[in-house]
Amino acid sequence: MKKVLWTKPAFQDLQAIKEYITKDSVYYAEKLTNDIILTTERLSQFPKSGRIVQEIGEENTREVIYGSYRIIYQIRQEAIYITQVTHTKRDFK
């Protein structure tokens, strides 16, 4: 079982999403961010459960979708790194 670690940019993405949604609903912002974190924790047991990111096409760069958000991650020997969280309607960078 691998550890799931968040990169600084991915954590900043999650914080920005939370801040944006908080403008409308503190409850929903908390629920969404907690659910995204729970989704990433499952990757420790099933790292290849996400699909390969089409824009990159590498076996170890994958994504899981939660609601309207893409959670991009990299599988490495030592851990799974969450690298980006973005809305599905935004262009991948």
Secondary structure, 3 states (H helix, E strand, C coil): CCEEEECHHHHHHHHHHHHHHHCCCHHHHHHHHHHHHHHHHHHHCCHHHCEECCCCCCCCEEEEEECCEEEEEEECCCEEEEEEEEECCCCCC
